């Protein structure tokens, strides 16, 4: 039986290239199921869960995403700060490193140091994200990328050769993603948590592709990715 269509406000405008960052960005696969129970809709928005290392996001929503058929889950959250001043004087650079819980603080400080980016708030937030990611997927080790760029590093929509990747943009244009067969693209909210299944995931359906955005001349983008 054909499922009901998602609410109109959750769909991309067919005659536009992209949605603004203020538009809802909940994965359409989840919308189809959740619209029949509007009370559950909030479970797909980042909510704290006090007392656990996964309080950075709704661990139940992420678990359902990982086990289900959807290829993307976007969780809204407030960005931990405005880093425009710090990023303005920071270095254009990409820091890559394997990361464990024991060395998370060291690697994050090393990465921020290489980027010449001094921010206690950013360091604290990255530490929470890394630990929550390792806990969520029961990992001993993951990969961390901290990047400040002035260019569009990946202009083509694509899927990555990973299991699951978490991407968040702290400053500047955010990740764009597109559902297969659609010409319109969504734009993730600033500070939002974008979970993407890659080609190595057993339930990856190749239904969503993503890309990095164009960065306007004179601006910088601060983006972080964690994957395994």
KEKEVEX-309524 format. One record per residue (C-alpha): residue number from 1; residue in one letter; x, y, z. Coordinates in steps of 0.001 Angstrom, whole numbers, plus 500000, padded with zeros to 6 digits. Layout:
<recs>
<rec NUM, A, <X, Y, Z>>,
...
</recs>
This chain:
<recs>
<rec 1, X, <500000, 500000, 500000>>,
<rec 2, X, <501367, 503409, 499060>>,
<rec 3, X, <502220, 505580, 502049>>,
<rec 4, X, <500799, 509048, 502511>>,
<rec 5, X, <503030, 511877, 501259>>,
<rec 6, X, <505042, 513882, 503803>>,
<rec 7, X, <503568, 517199, 504969>>,
<rec 8, X, <504105, 519926, 502384>>,
<rec 9, X, <506329, 521998, 504641>>,
<rec 10, X, <508799, 519105, 504882>>,
<rec 11, X, <509257, 518744, 501133>>,
<rec 12, X, <511726, 520662, 498955>>,
<rec 13, X, <510162, 523197, 496624>>,
<rec 14, X, <510243, 521582, 493205>>,
<rec 15, X, <511069, 524780, 491368>>,
<rec 16, X, <513917, 525851, 493639>>,
<rec 17, X, <517539, 524773, 493743>>,
<rec 18, X, <517720, 524469, 497506>>,
<rec 19, X, <515894, 525135, 500735>>,
<rec 20, X, <517024, 527728, 503209>>,
<rec 21, X, <518748, 526591, 506378>>,
<rec 22, X, <515610, 527465, 508300>>,
<rec 23, X, <513483, 524818, 506584>>,
<rec 24, X, <512794, 521510, 508376>>,
<rec 25, X, <515436, 518931, 507511>>,
<rec 26, X, <514033, 515618, 508764>>,
<rec 27, X, <514661, 512630, 506530>>,
<rec 28, X, <511676, 511913, 504273>>,
<rec 29, X, <511729, 508174, 505087>>,
<rec 30, X, <511050, 508992, 508740>>,
<rec 31, X, <508459, 511648, 507890>>,
<rec 32, X, <506306, 509103, 506069>>,
<rec 33, X, <506101, 506984, 509189>>,
<rec 34, X, <505924, 509688, 511834>>,
<rec 35, X, <503261, 511940, 510353>>,
<rec 36, X, <500626, 509512, 511590>>,
<rec 37, X, <501689, 510292, 515166>>,
<rec 38, X, <502694, 513922, 515477>>,
<rec 39, X, <503653, 513431, 519132>>,
<rec 40, X, <506583, 511297, 518015>>,
<rec 41, X, <507931, 513944, 515636>>,
<rec 42, X, <509982, 515515, 518414>>,
<rec 43, X, <511977, 512293, 518823>>,
<rec 44, X, <513746, 513125, 515597>>,
<rec 45, X, <514958, 516473, 516884>>,
<rec 46, X, <518079, 516496, 519068>>,
<rec 47, X, <517069, 516271, 522722>>,
<rec 48, X, <519319, 515878, 525774>>,
<rec 49, X, <519323, 512605, 527673>>,
<rec 50, X, <520901, 513544, 531027>>,
<rec 51, X, <523300, 511125, 532640>>,
<rec 52, X, <524733, 509516, 529493>>,
<rec 53, X, <527541, 510358, 527115>>,
<rec 54, X, <524936, 510314, 524344>>,
<rec 55, X, <523173, 513409, 525694>>,
<rec 56, X, <524496, 515314, 522685>>,
<rec 57, X, <521651, 513825, 520618>>,
<rec 58, X, <518654, 511507, 520723>>,
<rec 59, X, <520389, 508114, 520756>>,
<rec 60, X, <517125, 506253, 520077>>,
<rec 61, X, <516547, 508193, 516852>>,
<rec 62, X, <520106, 507541, 515699>>,
<rec 63, X, <519810, 503832, 516554>>,
<rec 64, X, <516604, 503547, 514512>>,
<rec 65, X, <518322, 505318, 511640>>,
<rec 66, X, <521323, 502972, 511773>>,
<rec 67, X, <519123, 499887, 511813>>,
<rec 68, X, <516546, 501116, 509296>>,
<rec 69, X, <516474, 501747, 505558>>,
<rec 70, X, <516915, 505532, 505509>>,
<rec 71, X, <520279, 506838, 504299>>,
<rec 72, X, <520212, 510186, 506124>>,
<rec 73, X, <519095, 511599, 509442>>,
<rec 74, X, <519390, 515301, 510288>>,
<rec 75, X, <519024, 516364, 513905>>,
<rec 76, X, <518602, 520017, 514735>>,
<rec 77, X, <520486, 521589, 517626>>,
<rec 78, X, <521700, 525005, 518627>>,
<rec 79, X, <525288, 525694, 517634>>,
<rec 80, X, <527510, 525880, 520749>>,
<rec 81, X, <528678, 529381, 519855>>,
<rec 82, X, <529534, 531913, 517192>>,
<rec 83, X, <533077, 531225, 516040>>,
<rec 84, X, <533290, 533889, 513354>>,
<rec 85, X, <536008, 535879, 515112>>,
<rec 86, X, <538134, 532808, 515866>>,
<rec 87, X, <537753, 531386, 512355>>,
<rec 88, X, <538589, 534719, 510742>>,
<rec 89, X, <542169, 534505, 512002>>,
<rec 90, X, <542458, 530703, 511751>>,
<rec 91, X, <544436, 528763, 509188>>,
<rec 92, X, <542915, 527251, 506027>>,
<rec 93, X, <543665, 523622, 506739>>,
<rec 94, X, <542282, 520082, 507066>>,
<rec 95, X, <543196, 517991, 510091>>,
<rec 96, X, <542701, 514217, 509836>>,
<rec 97, X, <543304, 511695, 512606>>,
<rec 98, X, <542104, 508372, 514007>>,
<rec 99, X, <540466, 509021, 517356>>,
<rec 100, X, <539699, 507015, 520490>>,
<rec 101, X, <538049, 507969, 523754>>,
<rec 102, X, <541406, 507894, 525552>>,
<rec 103, X, <543059, 510238, 523031>>,
<rec 104, X, <540038, 512341, 522055>>,
<rec 105, X, <541117, 515405, 523996>>,
<rec 106, X, <544685, 515214, 522707>>,
<rec 107, X, <543687, 514816, 519043>>,
<rec 108, X, <541065, 517576, 519209>>,
<rec 109, X, <543521, 519993, 520800>>,
<rec 110, X, <546137, 519002, 518216>>,
<rec 111, X, <543674, 519589, 515379>>,
<rec 112, X, <542536, 522953, 516660>>,
<rec 113, X, <546164, 523860, 517210>>,
<rec 114, X, <547081, 523047, 513617>>,
<rec 115, X, <544178, 525206, 512456>>,
<rec 116, X, <545298, 527931, 514881>>,
<rec 117, X, <541782, 527946, 516246>>,
<rec 118, X, <541527, 528714, 519955>>,
<rec 119, X, <538102, 528033, 521461>>,
<rec 120, X, <537344, 526215, 524706>>,
<rec 121, X, <533663, 525955, 523711>>,
<rec 122, X, <534508, 524306, 520398>>,
<rec 123, X, <536946, 521897, 522047>>,
<rec 124, X, <534309, 520907, 524593>>,
<rec 125, X, <531646, 520378, 521936>>,
<rec 126, X, <533925, 518293, 519722>>,
<rec 127, X, <534862, 516111, 522682>>,
<rec 128, X, <531175, 515481, 523408>>,
<rec 129, X, <530481, 514638, 519761>>,
<rec 130, X, <533395, 512212, 519503>>,
<rec 131, X, <532518, 510397, 522731>>,
<rec 132, X, <528827, 510220, 521827>>,
<rec 133, X, <529692, 508855, 518364>>,
<rec 134, X, <531952, 506154, 519821>>,
<rec 135, X, <529294, 505211, 522381>>,
<rec 136, X, <526409, 505269, 519914>>,
<rec 137, X, <528034, 502821, 517515>>,
<rec 138, X, <530036, 500883, 520147>>,
<rec 139, X, <533364, 501756, 518566>>,
<rec 140, X, <536902, 501641, 519903>>,
<rec 141, X, <538124, 504006, 517189>>,
<rec 142, X, <536729, 506386, 514576>>,
<rec 143, X, <538112, 508973, 512139>>,
<rec 144, X, <538020, 512704, 512805>>,
<rec 145, X, <538272, 515547, 510311>>,
<rec 146, X, <538325, 519210, 511304>>,
<rec 147, X, <538398, 521544, 508330>>,
<rec 148, X, <538460, 525247, 507600>>,
<rec 149, X, <538060, 525944, 503911>>,
<rec 150, X, <537320, 528752, 501482>>,
<rec 151, X, <536479, 526478, 498553>>,
<rec 152, X, <533914, 523839, 497605>>,
<rec 153, X, <535905, 520682, 498308>>,
<rec 154, X, <533346, 518166, 496965>>,
<rec 155, X, <531170, 519843, 494295>>,
<rec 156, X, <529435, 516652, 493075>>,
<rec 157, X, <526636, 514861, 494900>>,
<rec 158, X, <528006, 511528, 496084>>,
<rec 159, X, <528038, 508775, 498710>>,
<rec 160, X, <531172, 508010, 500712>>,
<rec 161, X, <532997, 504712, 501183>>,
<rec 162, X, <532294, 504636, 504923>>,
<rec 163, X, <529831, 502954, 507239>>,
<rec 164, X, <528258, 506032, 508873>>,
<rec 165, X, <529514, 509606, 508807>>,
<rec 166, X, <528446, 512456, 511059>>,
<rec 167, X, <528901, 515943, 509607>>,
<rec 168, X, <528289, 519269, 511318>>,
<rec 169, X, <529043, 522806, 510170>>,
<rec 170, X, <529825, 525390, 512831>>,
<rec 171, X, <530287, 528385, 510562>>,
<rec 172, X, <529591, 529178, 506920>>,
<rec 173, X, <527536, 527332, 504301>>,
<rec 174, X, <526328, 523892, 505349>>,
<rec 175, X, <526170, 520427, 503802>>,
<rec 176, X, <523727, 519996, 500907>>,
<rec 177, X, <521920, 516720, 500211>>,
<rec 178, X, <519575, 515434, 497560>>,
<rec 179, X, <517213, 512468, 497325>>,
<rec 180, X, <517584, 510239, 494276>>,
<rec 181, X, <515287, 511263, 491447>>,
<rec 182, X, <514812, 514806, 492748>>,
<rec 183, X, <516350, 517955, 491339>>,
<rec 184, X, <515954, 520055, 494477>>,
<rec 185, X, <518469, 519956, 497313>>,
<rec 186, X, <518151, 520393, 501055>>,
<rec 187, X, <520511, 522506, 503148>>,
<rec 188, X, <521403, 521294, 506637>>,
<rec 189, X, <520920, 523740, 509534>>,
<rec 190, X, <524000, 525402, 511011>>,
<rec 191, X, <525143, 523332, 513968>>,
<rec 192, X, <522821, 520491, 512945>>,
<rec 193, X, <523999, 516879, 513067>>,
<rec 194, X, <523862, 515147, 509681>>,
<rec 195, X, <524170, 511361, 509852>>,
<rec 196, X, <524903, 509788, 506457>>,
<rec 197, X, <525137, 506120, 505583>>,
<rec 198, X, <527991, 505267, 503259>>,
<rec 199, X, <528526, 502484, 500775>>,
<rec 200, X, <530022, 500231, 503452>>,
<rec 201, X, <526845, 500191, 505533>>,
<rec 202, X, <524768, 496989, 505130>>,
<rec 203, X, <521475, 498886, 504671>>,
<rec 204, X, <522827, 501663, 502444>>,
<rec 205, X, <520277, 502149, 499667>>,
<rec 206, X, <522017, 504871, 497647>>,
<rec 207, X, <518863, 506967, 498058>>,
<rec 208, X, <520573, 510179, 499198>>,
<rec 209, X, <523676, 511942, 497958>>,
<rec 210, X, <525451, 514899, 499524>>,
<rec 211, X, <528078, 517480, 498696>>,
<rec 212, X, <529957, 520353, 500245>>,
<rec 213, X, <528532, 523819, 499524>>,
<rec 214, X, <530028, 526710, 497637>>,
<rec 215, X, <531798, 529148, 499951>>,
<rec 216, X, <531301, 532806, 499006>>,
<rec 217, X, <534440, 534788, 498232>>,
<rec 218, X, <535966, 536205, 501389>>,
<rec 219, X, <534185, 533753, 503720>>,
<rec 220, X, <535331, 530604, 505505>>,
<rec 221, X, <533601, 527370, 506428>>,
<rec 222, X, <534293, 525418, 509626>>,
<rec 223, X, <533164, 521817, 509258>>,
<rec 224, X, <533744, 518639, 511270>>,
<rec 225, X, <533209, 515009, 510234>>,
<rec 226, X, <533399, 511823, 512315>>,
<rec 227, X, <533046, 508432, 510654>>,
<rec 228, X, <533954, 504770, 510702>>,
</recs>
